[in-house]
């Protein structure tokens, strides 16, 4: 099985797999309480805000 994460917030619980992104938009429900739990071994890549915005701008 490839890496699986569970993202928990006041809006509910969502499972994420390979290629999915987790970031600030997880808090759109207004909650500061977001919990990410690795269900399996995962490999994460951290991208700072400036690099993310540059990549999104194309």
ABEGO torsion letter per residue (X at the ends): XBBBBBBBBAAEBBBBBBGBBBBAAAAAAGBABBBBBBABBBBBBBBBAAAAAAAAAX
